[in-house]
Every structure is written in structure tokens, then in C-alpha cells.
């Protein structure tokens, strides 16, 4: 088992002119690949969290525009119309998830390339957009590996690290940011072990981070979110490392809900709190985290539990019964109380997707996907260009100069 055994998250299939991505909404028990041939298909994957994680979303935005250019813009013959439609596609992509700045960064990079090459014949302009999106895949991995190297230097030889949500390879094209630091530490000969927050309500830690660490052969313990304080108090945590979805100019960090609480706990227990993110996640147009829009998600994520799995029939009689139920497509099990489950054929087996209610009916829910951690709780921000430390208003500006980070109002 090694880091290289982890599958890549999203990539361009040049032969078929399509985007391939791992469906993270069903991991780890169902490992499906999604095939997207249109920009709308990528948008659906983003909103359904089949693809997620700030760096991966930046590349997904670029690949969605590449799909549109390659497969959906053939009837456009004029450059002005092409540019106007490209802007509309970019706006639709960036509306899918408002907190992650990388979506905007990826879309803006494609728009900027199109504007710079507007004098090209449209067939050449389309190909230049595809080439740009593909180049962003390899650039993302290079950035992540650099983040890992810088971050690994901050850790002791046998570090015990707590992490939240999933900022691993699945949150990027490949390798990861926060987990990339842990992967790099292992590759440098250190012996990390990890405390994995389950990360309610979508359980990215339990489903995705645990899966990646197991694939990479790194020892870990899975804990519920409310166990973190006890683990810290016991002296079992040397550092907390998280990713980020947007970082303001002053160092305030938006990340998965629950991150703020961990930062406060680190402050109380004298534990370093590190944020690992590429400079593309830094938004210099925002002076502080007060301006970050926080996405709110479906109340069902809190009201119950979503699950997926695959089963094989235990006898020919069971197989015939399930074949009969699924012969015209997926079969919806007639549950009461709002529970839901669908069963569909999957090769010689059957796939189950379901949702089970936990809370009573009629419960009001508040479900923010992210929170903002004030810069005063952040020990350092690890980027592909080095490690930024307070005062972040100066160190981040220097770190991001010329990097392509969002640094213009309206970008």
C-alpha cells in the first residue's frame, strides 16, 4: 500500500472528449466512475458532491468549460457570441458552490485565456481551452506535492496529526493538501499516525480520509468530531492540519464546518494549527472572512444518514426476485416515515442507495457547509510557494504575487 495506489480524482479523456471523475458521493463502498460529456454534467457532479474539495473544484470548472468548448459550441460561428456563451457557462459553473474560491479561479483562468486568444479562429480557440484545462491537471499535482514537502518539514519524526473533513488526493486532482503533508512526511521517512474526525454531517473524514489513509498504508484512528477535545487533552495530538475552501487576505480561513472549533481547541491546548492550501485558494479581494459567503446545504444531511452499497444474491431464487423487481430500472422500496431506498442492477450484483431518517419529522435544521476560522488561531498557512505566517496581510500578499490567486475585484 502506498500513496500512488490512490486513484486520480478527475481527468480529461482526450480520445472520447469527455471528463472522467470518481463519484465520491458513494465512496468507499461503491467505487463508480462518472462520465461527463457536457458542462451541465460536471455542474451536477459538483452540486451532488460527486466531486468536491477546493483544488479539484478549480480544475473541474476548467474542464467543464473545456467540455462546452469541445462538444457544445459547434453551432457558434462568431467570436463575440462564443465569448458571451462562454461567460454564461462560467457563471453557471461558479454558482454551483459559492464558498470555494477555486471554482471562480478555474473559470476565470479559462475566461482570461479565451480573451487573450480571441483573435484565433474558433476551432483553434476551442483547442486552446481544452489544452489549458488539461495543463491544470498536472499543475495541480505539482502544487500539492510542493505543499506536502513544505508542510512535512514542520512535523516531528513521529507526528500524531489530527485532520478534519477530507483534504487528501480526492479533494484535488491527485496527492492532496492537508493529507499531502502527511503523505510527504511518510515519504521523507517520518512515521505519522493520524486522528481522523468523521466530519458530520456528510462524513467525509469517515468515508474518504479513512479510505485514503488505508490505501496509503498510514496508521490512523477514526473518531467522532466531539472526541477531538478529549484526544487533545490527553496529549495525543502534535498538530492539526486542515485544508481550506477560501482564505481571505488577512488569513481568515473558510473550511468545512467544525474547523473553527478545532482551531480554538488548539489554541487552548498549545497545539499548532496548520492550514494547507494552494495560493489559488487565497482571495486577496476579501480583507477578512466576514465577506465569505457560507453555503447552506440540504437539511436531509442532518436529519438522517445517506448510504450506498452493493450486494450479491445468496441464491438463484433471490437473483430471480431482484431481477424481477429491477427489470425496468431501479426499484424504490416502499418505506414509510420518509425513509428512502432504491435498488438497481450493477453487473452481476445490485446497488443500493438509501437515506434513513434519524431525527423526528418536522424538525427545523441549520446546515452550513463551512465556518470561518479567524487568522489569530492559525499558526501557519502552507502553500506551494512556502509557509506563510502572521502577519498574513503581508505574508500572503507576498506569497501570492504572480501566482494567479484571485487578486482583482470581480475576478
Secondary structure as UniProt FT lines:
FT   HELIX           3..5
FT   STRAND          10..13
FT   TURN            14..17
FT   STRAND          18..22
FT   TURN            24..25
FT   TURN            27..29
FT   STRAND          33..36
FT   HELIX           39..47
FT   TURN            48..49
FT   HELIX           54..67
FT   HELIX           68..72
FT   TURN            74..75
FT   HELIX           79..94
FT   HELIX           101..116
FT   TURN            117..119
FT   HELIX           122..152
FT   TURN            153..154
FT   TURN            157..158
FT   STRAND          160..163
FT   HELIX           169..171
FT   HELIX           178..187
FT   TURN            188..189
FT   STRAND          193..197
FT   TURN            200..203
FT   HELIX           205..209
FT   HELIX           210..216
FT   STRAND          220..223
FT   HELIX           225..227
FT   HELIX           228..233
FT   TURN            234..235
FT   STRAND          239..242
FT   STRAND          246..248
FT   TURN            249..250
FT   STRAND          253..256
FT   TURN            257..258
FT   HELIX           259..269
FT   STRAND          272..276
FT   HELIX           279..281
FT   STRAND          282..283
FT   TURN            284..285
FT   HELIX           289..291
FT   HELIX           300..303
FT   STRAND          304..311
FT   HELIX           316..325
FT   TURN            326..328
FT   STRAND          331..332
FT   TURN            337..338
FT   STRAND          340..346
FT   TURN            347..348
FT   STRAND          349..357
FT   TURN            361..362
FT   STRAND          370..373
FT   HELIX           375..377
FT   STRAND          380..383
FT   TURN            384..385
FT   STRAND          386..388
FT   HELIX           392..400
FT   TURN            401..404
FT   TURN            409..410
//
